[in-house]
Amino acid sequence: MEKTIEVKGLQKSFKDIEVLKGVDFEVKRGEIFALLGSNGAGKTTTVKILATLLKPDNGTVTVNGYDVLAKADNVRQSMSLTGQFAAVDEVLTGRENLVMIAKLRHLNQPGQVADELLKRFGLSEAADRRAATYSGGMRRRLDIAMSLVGRPRLIFLDEPTTGLDPEGRLEVWKMVKELSKSGTTVFLTTQYLDEAEQLADRIAILHQGKIIVNGTLAELKSLFPPAKVEYVEKQPSLEDIFLAIIGKKEEKVN
């Protein structure tokens, strides 16, 4: 399968702090790739280098076949980035936000482009409302829709569900799965293990500046011994206590 991203020996330091210490990984076209790691592990730094927002100190990085240093403009034109916080203009309506991005990308018929994305992301009814009135999940959907203007082959989602309620998270998960089905490669960073488990075709864990494990969920699970069946004493829940008491009282009445 064709590679969308190829990283070899990636290093990056900030002053005396070495953040990335020789990172290696590949992302195949059309897959959802999740990069996991604790705060400060270097996830966002990695994304910024891949998106040409930071320059690597050492190593080779290619995105959609382009070197991020030698062909930065080509990289930018072939991908899109959605950060941790929705970058929508709250003064504009949802439709106006999309039309603005379409015009910046010099697309024909920006209004039609906006309407198609609004329909795809379930925002048609809210199209003429100011983005300031949107819920967190709706803003994130609009943010991702804006990232897809021009149909980039690759989209970076940097902790896309941070701060969202459970319903908003599920909305984003649905959108990510639909993106992958349509052929878009998704590079996802997250701190939520259940998010990676639900979405990712391949998972890499970044720890202390290096990728310490990389594989499918099944491959990662195989690193551990089979689960043991153990029997533990189950403490009654408040519901169990309540039903037991009510049941006894009813028996006495009868």
Solvent accessible surface area in square Angstrom, and as a share of the most:
residue,aa,sasa,rsa
1,M,171,0.76
2,E,108,0.49
3,K,88,0.37
4,T,2,0.01
5,I,1,0.00
6,E,44,0.20
7,V,2,0.01
8,K,112,0.48
9,G,31,0.30
10,L,0,0.00
11,Q,63,0.28
12,K,24,0.10
13,S,43,0.28
14,F,84,0.35
15,K,202,0.85
16,D,146,0.76
17,I,120,0.61
18,E,86,0.39
19,V,26,0.15
20,L,0,0.00
21,K,76,0.32
22,G,20,0.19
23,V,1,0.00
24,D,79,0.41
25,F,8,0.03
26,E,69,0.31
27,V,0,0.00
28,K,79,0.33
29,R,56,0.20
30,G,24,0.23
31,E,17,0.08
32,I,7,0.03
33,F,0,0.00
34,A,0,0.00
35,L,1,0.00
36,L,14,0.07
37,G,13,0.13
38,S,77,0.50
39,N,119,0.61
40,G,80,0.77
41,A,11,0.08
42,G,7,0.07
43,K,9,0.04
44,T,42,0.24
45,T,19,0.11
46,T,1,0.01
47,V,2,0.01
48,K,80,0.34
49,I,0,0.00
50,L,0,0.00
51,A,2,0.01
52,T,19,0.11
53,L,108,0.54
54,L,49,0.24
55,K,146,0.62
56,P,16,0.10
57,D,73,0.38
58,N,89,0.45
59,G,37,0.36
60,T,78,0.46
61,V,2,0.01
62,T,44,0.26
63,V,0,0.00
64,N,11,0.06
65,G,68,0.65
66,Y,68,0.26
67,D,48,0.25
68,V,7,0.04
69,L,98,0.49
70,A,80,0.62
71,K,105,0.45
72,A,22,0.17
73,D,87,0.45
74,N,55,0.28
75,V,0,0.00
76,R,111,0.40
77,Q,136,0.61
78,S,10,0.06
79,M,13,0.06
80,S,9,0.06
81,L,62,0.31
82,T,2,0.01
83,G,29,0.28
84,Q,53,0.24
85,F,154,0.64
86,A,37,0.29
87,A,78,0.60
88,V,20,0.12
89,D,58,0.30
90,E,72,0.32
91,V,107,0.62
92,L,45,0.23
93,T,21,0.12
94,G,0,0.00
95,R,81,0.29
96,E,83,0.37
97,N,0,0.00
98,L,0,0.00
99,V,24,0.14
100,M,72,0.32
101,I,34,0.17
102,A,0,0.00
103,K,124,0.53
104,L,121,0.60
105,R,86,0.31
106,H,164,0.73
107,L,57,0.28
108,N,134,0.69
109,Q,121,0.54
110,P,31,0.19
111,G,20,0.19
112,Q,93,0.41
113,V,31,0.18
114,A,0,0.00
115,D,64,0.33
116,E,89,0.40
117,L,14,0.07
118,L,3,0.01
119,K,161,0.68
120,R,102,0.37
121,F,3,0.01
122,G,55,0.53
123,L,2,0.01
124,S,61,0.39
125,E,181,0.81
126,A,6,0.05
127,A,11,0.08
128,D,119,0.61
129,R,105,0.38
130,R,127,0.46
131,A,0,0.00
132,A,39,0.30
133,T,81,0.47
134,Y,9,0.03
135,S,62,0.40
136,G,40,0.39
137,G,7,0.06
138,M,33,0.15
139,R,66,0.24
140,R,8,0.03
141,R,33,0.12
142,L,0,0.00
143,D,8,0.04
144,I,0,0.00
145,A,0,0.00
146,M,18,0.08
147,S,9,0.06
148,L,9,0.04
149,V,0,0.00
150,G,38,0.37
151,R,209,0.76
152,P,10,0.06
153,R,105,0.38
154,L,0,0.00
155,I,0,0.00
156,F,0,0.00
157,L,0,0.00
158,D,7,0.04
159,E,14,0.06
160,P,1,0.01
161,T,1,0.01
162,T,49,0.29
163,G,77,0.74
164,L,33,0.16
165,D,88,0.46
166,P,106,0.67
167,E,120,0.54
168,G,3,0.03
169,R,45,0.17
170,L,108,0.54
171,E,45,0.20
172,V,0,0.00
173,W,27,0.09
174,K,120,0.51
175,M,14,0.06
176,V,0,0.00
177,K,79,0.34
178,E,60,0.27
179,L,1,0.01
180,S,23,0.15
181,K,176,0.74
182,S,73,0.47
183,G,45,0.43
184,T,15,0.09
185,T,0,0.00
186,V,0,0.00
187,F,0,0.00
188,L,0,0.00
189,T,0,0.00
190,T,1,0.01
191,Q,79,0.35
192,Y,84,0.32
193,L,125,0.62
194,D,66,0.34
195,E,1,0.00
196,A,1,0.01
197,E,90,0.40
198,Q,100,0.45
199,L,11,0.05
200,A,17,0.13
201,D,71,0.37
202,R,55,0.20
203,I,5,0.03
204,A,0,0.00
205,I,52,0.26
206,L,2,0.01
207,H,86,0.39
208,Q,132,0.59
209,G,3,0.03
210,K,104,0.44
211,I,34,0.17
212,I,104,0.53
213,V,32,0.18
214,N,58,0.30
215,G,1,0.01
216,T,43,0.25
217,L,53,0.27
218,A,74,0.58
219,E,88,0.40
220,L,25,0.12
221,K,121,0.51
222,S,86,0.56
223,L,118,0.59
224,F,149,0.62
225,P,108,0.68
226,P,121,0.76
227,A,104,0.81
228,K,170,0.72
229,V,125,0.72
230,E,128,0.57
231,Y,200,0.76
232,V,125,0.72
233,E,147,0.66
234,K,157,0.67
235,Q,127,0.56
236,P,81,0.51
237,S,54,0.35
238,L,148,0.73
239,E,118,0.53
240,D,58,0.30
241,I,76,0.39
242,F,121,0.51
243,L,104,0.52
244,A,52,0.40
245,I,86,0.43
246,I,67,0.34
247,G,26,0.25
248,K,129,0.55
249,K,123,0.52
250,E,101,0.45
251,E,128,0.57
252,K,173,0.73
253,V,128,0.74
254,N,156,0.80
